[in-house]
Amino acid sequence: MTRVAVLDADKCKPKHCNRLCHRFCPIVRTHIEAIRFENNKPVIVESLCTGCGICIKKCPFNAISIVNLPDELDKDCSHRFGPNTFKLFRLPTPSPSMVLGLLGQNGIGKTTTLKILSGEVKLNLGNYENPPEWSEIVQHFRGSTLQDYFQKMGEGKLKVSHKPQYVDRIPKVVSGSVGELLRKVDERGALKKIAEQLELKQIWDRPLEVLSGGELQRVAVAATMCRDSDVYLFDEPSSYLDVKQRLEVARAIRSLKDEQKTIIIAEHDLAIIDYLSDQICVFYGEPGVYGIVSNVHGVRTGINIYLQGYIPDENVRFRKEAIIFHEKPPAVSSGAGETLLKWEKIEKTFKGFKLTAHGGEIRRGEIVGILGPNGIGKTTFIKILAGIEEADDGTKFGETKVSYKPQYISAEYEGTVQMLLMSVAKEEFSSSWYKTEILQPLRVNLLLDRNVTELSGGELQKVAIAACLSRKADLFLVDEPSAYLDVEERLNMARIIRRVAENHNVAAFVVEHDVVTQDFIADNLMVFTGKPGVEGTVYAPTSLRKGMNKFLKVMEVTFRRDPATKRPRVNKEGSKLDKFQKEVGEYYYTRSLPKS
C-alpha cells in the first residue's frame, strides 16, 4: 500500500498539544523516528508509518490525515509541493478543438492542475526534493497527448492564457481602466466582438478597483480570450455572474473551438459545465489530502459518474450515495401548510432604481427560489422582508421571526467558529440532530477550532449558512448560498435547507443563480424581470415549472432531463430538441421529442 500522510500546517499547534502525535506513536516508542520535528512542526515519514491512526485520534486539532492507497497509483503521482502535503495523481489529457471540463470538490487538485498546465507550477512527479528536468517529464508521459504538450512547454513553444480563480485579487496587481487593460492584451483583434458579447461597454472607462465581482469576472474572461494562445484555461468562470451572464460567458468560451484551440475549464455550476464541455475529467479523493484524475469521459457520462459516485471503467466508488434530482415538477402543495407570511404590493425607490414586488404569500414547509439577473432587486426584496430595508410606504414584517444570510459575508467576528455557532444555536449546539443535520453535511465540524477571521471564502460561506439555519426562526432568508461552494457542497446545502424547512415546519426564500441548485431545492419560484440597475418587477410565487419556463424563455435556453440522474441539462442551441421545446413553449421539463 502507498501511504499518504498530510499535515494541515494551519491547524497544527504543537505548543498547545504537548506533541501528543509524537508521544503516542507506537513506532516512535520503538525508537524509530516515524515522526520527527522540524522548525517546531511534526514531519511524518510515510515509509516508516504503519497507518495505525493513533496520531489522528490523539491530535486535538484534527491536523493529521493518513490515507492508504493502492501501490499502482504511486507511479501515477504528478505533483507534490513538499513533505506531508497534498498529493495529485494523474493529469487530464487535453485535445485541440475540444472543451475539457474538470469536475470535483474544492481542495481536490483542479486549480493545481490548471497551474501545472499553464506552466505556473512545474510538475515534479512527486519528487519535490530533486525535481525532474523537462526531458524526464516528457519521457514519463510518453505515448500520451501530454508528451507533446510538455515537450512544447519545455521548449517554450506553447502559448497559454490562464484566467485565475480569484478575480477579486486582479485590482491588486493591475491598475487602469477596463478599456486600457483589454486594449493592451488584444492580440487576436477580437476585442470589439468579445466586449459586446460580455456587455463590457458600459464599464469601459471605469477603473478596475471600483468594479464588482461579476464585472471583474467578465473582464478577466475577456482578457484571457483576447490573448492569442494555443491553450486557454478558465478557473471557475461563472463565479459572481447571474444566469444570463453565465450563458453568455459559456457561449464566448465555446467560440474558441472554431479556431482549433485547446480549452480547459474548472467549474462548479453543473448546467454551465454541461453546456460548455465536450468531455469531462472527474477529480476524486480526499480534499486537502490527495486527488486522483479520472480518464476522459463524454460530458453526459462524466457528470453522471460524478453524481452517482462510481467510476465503472476504474471500478472505484468515491461517494456512498448517488445524488438524484426531481423526475417531475414538485406538486403544487409540496407538503406546504398554513400561510406563514403574506405581503401586499411592495415598492422601494432608490436614486435611479425602483423595485415593484406584487402581492404574494409563502407557507410553512415551503421553499421559494428567487431567480433573476444581477442588479434587478432580489437582495433588496429579501432585505425588506428581513427588516433591514424599509418599503416606500413604511411597511414592516416584524411579526415573523426571521433569520437572514446576506449575499456578501465579512469575517468580522472575533473568536472561533464554535464560539460563533454556540452563541447562535445555544442549547441546540450539543444535540445529536444539530451535529448530523447541519455541522457534518456542511463539514463545518472540521472548522470548529478555527478563528472566523482566518477562514477562506468557501469556509466562511458554510459557516454563515450554518449560523443562519441555527437561529430559531419561522422564515429563513438565504442570499446566494452557493457562492464559493463546490457541486457536492451546493447540493448538501440544498438538502439541509429542505430538511430544516420540512422538519421544523418553517419556510425559506433562497436567492440563487445556479439553475441546477434551484431545481434541487425550490418548490416554487419568484422570477424578477425588468432592466438591471434601473427597474425590477416580481409577481407572486409560481410553480417551479411555470417559473422556470418564464425565466428560461427570457434567457432563450431550453433544458431536458437526464434519464439516469434526472438532472436538468442545457440543450445545445439550435438542436432538434431545443427547437421543438421552443415551439411548444416547454423550456424546462420536456425530456424527449414526440414519437413520429
C-alpha positions in Angstrom: 0.0 0.0 0.0 1.1 3.6 -0.7 0.6 5.8 2.3 -0.2 9.5 2.1 0.3 11.4 5.3 -0.8 15.1 5.2 -0.4 17.7 8.0 -2.6 20.8 7.9 0.0 23.4 9.0 -2.7 26.0 9.8 -4.4 23.7 12.3 -1.2 22.2 13.8 -0.3 23.9 17.2 2.5 21.9 18.9 2.8 24.5 21.7 -0.8 23.8 22.8 -1.0 20.0 22.5 2.2 18.7 24.2 3.2 16.9 21.0 0.6 14.1 21.5 1.2 12.6 18.0 4.9 12.1 18.8 4.3 10.8 22.3 1.7 8.2 21.4 3.1 6.9 18.1 3.9 3.2 18.6 6.8 3.3 16.1 8.4 6.3 17.8 8.2 4.3 21.1 10.4 1.6 19.5 13.0 4.4 18.9 12.3 4.6 15.1 11.7 8.2 14.0 8.4 7.8 12.2 7.5 11.3 13.4 10.2 14.0 13.8 10.1 17.7 14.5 11.5 20.3 12.1 11.0 24.0 12.8 8.7 23.1 15.7 6.3 21.2 13.3 5.9 17.4 13.1 7.0 15.6 9.9 5.5 12.2 9.3 7.9 9.8 7.5 5.4 7.9 5.2 7.7 5.0 4.6 8.0 4.3 8.3 4.4 5.0 9.2 2.2 1.9 9.7 -1.1 3.7 9.3 -2.4 2.7 12.8 -4.3 6.0 13.1 -3.4 6.7 16.7 -1.8 10.1 15.9 -5.0 11.1 14.0 -7.2 10.3 17.1 -4.8 11.9 19.6 -4.4 15.2 17.6 -6.8 17.7 19.4 -6.8 20.0 16.4 -7.6 17.4 13.6 -4.5 18.4 11.8 -3.3 15.0 10.6 -4.8 12.8 7.8 -3.3 9.4 6.8 -4.7 7.5 3.8 -3.7 4.1 2.4 -3.8 3.9 -1.4 -3.1 1.1 -3.9 0.7 0.8 -4.8 0.0 1.0 -8.5 -1.1 4.7 -8.0 2.3 5.7 -6.9 3.8 5.6 -10.4 1.0 8.0 -11.5 1.9 10.7 -9.0 2.0 14.0 -10.9 2.9 16.6 -8.2 3.5 17.2 -4.6 4.6 20.5 -3.1 6.6 19.1 -0.1 6.6 16.5 2.7 3.2 15.8 4.3 1.4 18.0 1.7 -1.4 17.4 -0.8 -0.6 14.7 -3.5 -2.0 14.8 -7.0 -2.3 11.6 -9.1 -2.5 11.7 -12.9 -3.4 14.7 -15.1 -6.3 15.3 -17.6 -5.4 14.9 -21.3 -6.4 18.0 -23.3 -7.3 17.8 -27.0 -7.5 20.6 -29.6 -11.0 21.8 -30.7 -12.5 20.3 -27.6 -13.6 21.9 -24.3 -12.5 19.7 -21.4 -14.3 20.3 -18.1 -12.8 19.5 -14.7 -15.3 18.5 -12.1 -14.7 17.8 -8.4 -14.8 19.1 -4.9 -12.9 22.1 -3.6 -9.3 21.2 -2.4 -9.1 18.1 -4.7 -6.5 19.5 -7.2 -8.3 21.3 -10.0 -6.6 24.6 -9.5 -3.2 22.9 -9.0 -3.8 21.0 -12.3 -4.6 24.3 -14.2 -1.4 25.9 -12.8 0.6 22.9 -14.0 -0.9 23.0 -17.4 -0.3 26.8 -17.6 3.3 26.4 -16.6 2.9 28.5 -13.4 3.8 25.3 -11.4 6.4 22.9 -12.9 5.3 19.4 -12.1 7.7 17.3 -10.1 6.2 13.8 -10.5 6.1 13.6 -6.7 9.9 14.2 -6.3 9.9 17.5 -4.6 13.5 17.1 -3.2 15.1 16.6 -6.6 12.6 17.8 -9.3 12.9 16.2 -12.7 14.1 18.0 -15.9 11.7 18.6 -18.8 13.2 15.6 -20.7 12.3 13.3 -17.8 8.8 14.7 -17.6 8.3 14.2 -21.4 9.6 10.6 -21.0 7.2 10.0 -18.1 4.2 10.9 -20.3 5.5 9.1 -23.5 2.7 7.7 -25.7 0.0 10.1 -24.4 -1.2 13.6 -25.6 0.7 15.1 -22.6 4.0 14.1 -24.1 3.7 16.5 -26.9 2.1 19.1 -24.6 5.0 19.2 -22.1 7.6 18.9 -24.9 6.3 22.2 -26.4 6.1 23.7 -22.9 9.7 22.7 -22.1 10.9 24.2 -25.4 8.9 27.4 -24.8 6.7 26.9 -27.9 3.4 26.6 -26.1 1.4 29.8 -25.5 -1.1 29.5 -22.6 -3.7 32.0 -21.5 -5.0 31.4 -17.9 -7.9 33.0 -16.1 -7.3 32.6 -12.3 -9.9 31.5 -9.8 -9.8 34.6 -7.5 -10.7 37.5 -9.8 -11.2 39.9 -6.8 -7.3 39.9 -6.5 -6.9 41.4 -10.0 -7.0 45.1 -9.0 -4.2 44.5 -6.5 -1.8 43.6 -9.4 -3.2 45.5 -12.3 -4.3 49.2 -12.5 -6.0 51.3 -15.0 -9.4 51.3 -16.7 -11.2 48.3 -18.2 -10.6 49.6 -21.8 -6.9 50.3 -21.2 -6.3 46.7 -19.9 -8.2 45.0 -22.7 -6.6 47.1 -25.5 -3.2 46.0 -24.1 -3.9 42.3 -24.3 -5.9 42.2 -27.6 -3.6 40.0 -29.6 -6.4 38.4 -31.7 -8.2 41.6 -32.8 -11.4 40.2 -31.3 -11.9 42.8 -28.6 -14.9 44.5 -30.2 -16.9 41.3 -30.5 -15.9 40.0 -27.1 -16.7 43.3 -25.3 -20.1 43.4 -27.0 -20.9 39.8 -26.1 -19.9 40.2 -22.5 -21.5 43.6 -22.1 -18.4 45.5 -21.2 -19.1 48.8 -23.0 -21.0 50.3 -20.0 -18.0 49.8 -17.7 -15.3 50.6 -20.4 -13.9 53.7 -18.7 -14.2 52.5 -15.1 -11.0 51.8 -13.1 -10.6 48.1 -12.1 -10.6 48.8 -8.4 -14.3 50.0 -8.4 -15.7 47.0 -10.3 -18.0 44.5 -8.6 -17.1 40.7 -8.5 -19.3 40.0 -11.6 -17.8 42.8 -13.6 -14.2 41.7 -12.7 -15.1 38.2 -13.7 -16.3 39.3 -17.2 -13.2 41.5 -17.7 -10.9 38.6 -16.7 -12.6 36.2 -19.1 -12.4 38.8 -21.9 -8.7 39.5 -21.2 -8.0 35.7 -21.3 -9.8 35.3 -24.6 -8.2 38.3 -26.2 -4.7 36.8 -26.0 -3.5 34.8 -29.0 -2.7 31.4 -27.3 -2.7 27.7 -28.1 -4.3 26.8 -24.8 -7.0 28.6 -22.8 -7.6 27.7 -19.2 -10.5 29.1 -17.2 -10.8 28.5 -13.4 -14.4 29.0 -12.2 -15.6 31.4 -15.0 -19.2 31.6 -13.7 -18.5 32.9 -10.1 -20.3 36.1 -9.2 -22.3 36.0 -12.5 -26.1 35.8 -12.9 -27.6 33.1 -15.2 -27.7 35.2 -18.3 -24.1 36.3 -17.9 -23.0 32.7 -17.3 -24.6 31.6 -20.5 -23.0 34.5 -22.5 -19.6 33.7 -21.0 -20.1 30.0 -21.8 -21.0 30.9 -25.5 -18.0 33.1 -25.8 -15.6 30.5 -24.4 -17.1 27.8 -26.7 -16.5 30.1 -29.7 -12.7 29.5 -29.3 -13.3 25.9 -30.5 -13.8 27.3 -34.1 -10.1 28.3 -34.1 -8.8 24.8 -33.2 -7.8 26.0 -29.7 -7.4 23.7 -26.6 -9.8 24.8 -23.9 -10.0 23.5 -20.3 -12.4 24.8 -17.6 -12.9 24.1 -13.9 -16.5 24.8 -12.9 -19.0 24.0 -10.2 -22.2 25.0 -11.9 -23.4 21.7 -13.4 -25.6 23.3 -16.0 -22.8 25.6 -17.3 -20.1 22.8 -17.3 -22.6 20.6 -19.2 -23.3 23.3 -21.7 -19.7 24.3 -22.1 -17.9 21.0 -22.2 -17.4 18.3 -24.8 -15.5 16.0 -22.4 -15.2 15.7 -18.6 -12.5 14.6 -16.2 -13.8 13.7 -12.7 -11.5 14.6 -9.7 -12.0 12.4 -6.7 -10.1 11.6 -3.4 -10.0 13.4 -0.1 -10.0 17.2 -0.1 -6.7 18.7 1.1 -5.1 15.2 1.3 -5.0 13.7 -2.2 -6.7 14.0 -5.6 -7.0 11.5 -8.5 -7.9 12.5 -12.0 -10.2 10.0 -13.9 -10.0 9.1 -17.5 -11.7 11.4 -20.0 -15.4 10.7 -20.4 -18.2 12.2 -22.6 -19.8 15.2 -20.9 -23.1 13.4 -20.0 -21.3 10.2 -18.8 -18.7 12.2 -16.8 -21.3 14.4 -15.0 -23.4 11.3 -14.2 -20.4 9.4 -12.9 -19.7 12.4 -10.5 -23.4 12.4 -9.3 -23.6 8.6 -8.9 -20.2 8.5 -7.2 -19.0 5.4 -9.1 -16.4 5.2 -12.0 -17.2 1.9 -13.9 -14.0 1.8 -16.0 -11.8 2.1 -12.8 -14.3 0.2 -10.6 -14.0 2.9 -7.9 -16.7 4.2 -5.6 -15.9 7.6 -4.2 -19.3 8.5 -2.7 -21.7 6.3 -0.6 -25.0 7.8 -2.0 -25.9 8.9 -5.5 -27.4 12.4 -6.0 -30.8 12.2 -7.7 -33.0 15.1 -8.8 -36.8 15.5 -9.2 -38.1 13.4 -12.1 -41.2 15.5 -12.3 -42.1 19.0 -11.0 -42.9 19.1 -7.3 -46.7 19.0 -6.6 -48.2 22.4 -6.1 -48.8 21.8 -2.4 -45.4 20.1 -1.9 -46.4 19.4 1.7 -46.7 23.1 2.5 -49.1 24.0 5.3 -50.7 27.2 6.6 -49.7 30.6 5.3 -46.7 32.0 7.2 -46.3 35.3 5.6 -48.5 37.4 3.2 -47.5 40.7 1.6 -49.3 43.3 -0.4 -47.7 45.3 -3.2 -44.2 46.5 -2.1 -42.4 49.4 -3.7 -38.9 50.6 -3.0 -37.3 53.5 -4.7 -33.6 54.4 -4.7 -31.8 57.0 -6.8 -32.0 55.7 -10.3 -33.7 52.4 -9.4 -37.2 51.2 -8.5 -38.4 47.8 -7.3 -42.0 46.7 -7.6 -43.0 43.4 -5.8 -46.6 42.4 -6.3 -48.5 40.7 -3.5 -47.9 37.1 -2.6 -47.5 34.6 0.2 -45.3 31.8 1.5 -46.5 28.8 3.5 -44.9 26.7 6.2 -42.7 23.9 4.8 -42.3 25.7 1.5 -39.1 26.8 -0.1 -39.4 29.7 -2.7 -36.5 30.1 -5.0 -35.7 33.6 -6.4 -34.2 33.9 -9.9 -33.2 36.9 -11.9 -30.2 38.9 -13.3 -27.9 40.9 -11.0 -29.0 44.5 -10.1 -32.7 43.7 -10.5 -33.8 44.0 -6.8 -33.6 40.4 -5.5 -31.4 41.3 -2.5 -33.5 44.5 -1.9 -36.7 42.4 -1.7 -35.0 40.0 0.8 -33.7 42.9 2.9 -37.3 44.4 3.1 -38.6 41.0 4.4 -35.7 40.9 6.9 -36.5 44.4 8.1 -33.1 45.8 7.0 -34.6 48.0 4.3 -37.9 49.8 4.6 -40.5 49.9 1.8 -41.6 53.3 0.4 -44.9 53.2 2.4 -43.1 52.1 5.6 -44.4 48.5 5.6 -42.6 46.2 8.0 -42.8 42.5 8.7 -42.0 42.5 12.4 -44.4 39.7 13.5 -42.5 36.9 11.7 -39.2 35.7 13.3 -36.6 35.9 10.5 -33.1 34.5 10.1 -31.1 36.2 7.3 -27.8 35.2 5.5 -26.5 38.1 3.5 -25.1 38.0 0.0 -21.7 39.4 0.9 -20.2 37.9 4.1 -17.5 39.6 6.1 -15.3 37.8 8.7 -15.7 40.4 11.5 -16.5 38.1 14.4 -13.6 37.8 16.8 -13.4 34.2 18.0 -13.7 30.6 16.8 -16.4 29.0 14.6 -17.5 27.0 17.7 -18.0 30.2 19.8 -20.0 31.8 17.0 -22.3 28.8 16.4 -22.8 28.3 20.2 -23.9 31.9 20.6 -26.4 31.4 17.8 -27.7 27.8 18.3 -27.4 27.8 22.2 -28.6 24.5 23.6 -29.2 23.0 20.1 -25.4 23.1 19.5 -24.8 20.0 21.7 -27.7 18.0 20.3 -27.1 15.0 18.0 -29.6 16.4 15.5 -27.6 19.6 15.1 -24.4 17.7 14.5 -25.8 15.2 12.0 -28.1 17.5 10.1 -26.1 20.8 9.9 -22.5 20.5 11.1 -21.4 17.2 9.4 -23.1 17.6 6.0 -21.6 21.1 5.6 -18.3 19.8 7.0 -18.4 22.7 9.5 -17.4 20.3 12.3 -13.9 20.3 10.8 -13.7 24.1 11.3 -14.9 24.5 14.9 -11.4 25.3 16.3 -10.6 27.8 13.5 -10.9 31.6 14.0 -13.6 33.1 11.9 -11.2 35.7 10.6 -8.9 33.0 9.1 -11.5 31.3 7.0 -11.5 31.1 3.2 -14.4 32.3 1.1 -16.0 28.8 0.9 -15.4 28.0 4.6 -16.9 31.4 5.6 -20.0 30.7 3.3 -20.6 27.3 5.0 -20.3 28.8 8.5 -22.7 31.7 7.5 -25.3 29.1 6.2 -24.9 27.0 9.4 -25.3 30.2 11.6 -28.4 31.2 9.6 -30.0 27.8 10.0 -29.1 27.6 13.7 -31.3 30.5 14.7 -34.8 29.8 15.9 -36.9 31.4 13.2 -40.1 30.9 11.1 -38.6 32.3 7.9 -35.1 31.8 6.6 -33.8 34.3 4.0 -30.8 32.9 2.3 -29.0 35.1 -0.3 -26.7 33.3 -2.8 -25.7 30.4 -0.6 -23.7 28.5 -3.4 -21.0 31.2 -3.9 -17.6 29.6 -3.4 -19.1 26.1 -2.8 -18.3 23.1 -5.0 -21.1 20.9 -6.5 -21.3 18.5 -3.6 -21.4 21.3 -1.0 -24.1 23.1 -3.0 -26.3 20.0 -3.1 -25.6 19.3 0.6 -26.6 22.9 1.4 -29.8 22.5 -0.6 -30.6 19.2 1.2 -30.0 20.8 4.6 -32.3 23.8 3.9 -35.0 21.5 2.7 -34.8 19.3 5.8 -34.9 22.2 8.2 -38.0 23.6 6.4 -39.8 20.2 6.5 -38.7 19.0 10.0 -39.3 22.4 11.7 -42.4 23.4 9.6 -40.8 26.7 8.6 -40.3 28.4 5.3 -37.4 29.8 3.3 -36.6 32.2 0.4 -33.4 31.3 -1.5 -31.8 33.7 -3.9 -29.6 31.5 -6.3 -28.1 31.8 -9.8 -27.3 28.1 -10.1 -30.3 26.7 -12.0 -29.4 23.1 -11.0 -29.3 24.0 -7.3 -32.6 25.9 -7.6 -34.1 22.8 -9.3 -32.9 20.7 -6.4 -34.1 23.0 -3.6 -37.2 25.0 -4.7 -40.9 24.2 -4.5 -42.0 27.4 -6.2 -40.2 30.3 -7.9 -40.2 34.1 -8.0 -38.7 35.4 -11.2 -37.5 39.0 -11.2 -37.7 40.8 -14.6 -37.0 44.4 -15.7 -33.9 46.4 -16.6 -30.9 45.8 -14.3 -29.9 48.9 -12.4 -33.0 50.8 -13.5 -36.2 48.8 -12.5 -37.2 45.4 -11.3 -40.6 43.7 -11.1 -41.7 40.5 -9.5 -45.0 38.7 -9.0 -46.3 36.2 -6.5 -44.5 32.8 -6.3 -45.5 30.4 -9.1 -44.8 26.7 -9.6 -41.3 25.5 -10.4 -42.4 24.5 -13.9 -44.1 27.9 -14.8 -41.3 29.9 -13.1 -38.5 28.1 -15.0 -40.4 28.3 -18.3 -40.9 32.1 -17.8 -37.2 32.6 -16.8 -35.7 30.4 -19.5 -37.8 31.9 -22.2 -36.2 35.3 -21.5 -32.8 33.5 -21.5 -33.6 31.7 -24.8 -32.4 28.5 -23.3 -34.1 25.1 -23.0 -33.5 22.2 -20.6 -34.1 18.5 -20.8 -33.9 15.8 -18.1 -31.1 13.3 -18.0 -32.8 9.8 -17.9 -30.3 8.4 -15.3 -29.9 11.1 -12.7 -33.0 13.3 -13.6 -30.7 16.4 -13.5 -31.5 19.4 -15.8 -29.3 19.5 -18.9 -29.0 22.5 -21.2 -29.9 21.7 -24.8 -27.3 22.8 -27.4 -28.5 25.9 -29.2 -30.3 25.1 -32.5 -30.5 21.4 -31.8 -33.6 19.4 -32.8 -34.8 19.2 -29.2 -34.1 22.9 -28.5 -36.2 23.9 -31.5 -39.0 21.6 -30.6 -39.2 22.7 -26.9 -39.3 26.4 -28.0 -42.1 25.6 -30.4 -44.3 24.0 -27.8 -43.4 26.6 -25.1 -41.9 23.9 -22.7 -38.4 25.2 -21.8 -37.9 23.0 -18.8 -39.3 19.5 -18.1 -39.7 18.1 -21.6 -37.2 15.2 -21.9 -37.6 13.9 -25.5 -39.1 14.5 -28.9 -42.6 13.1 -29.6 -42.6 9.8 -31.5 -43.1 10.2 -35.2 
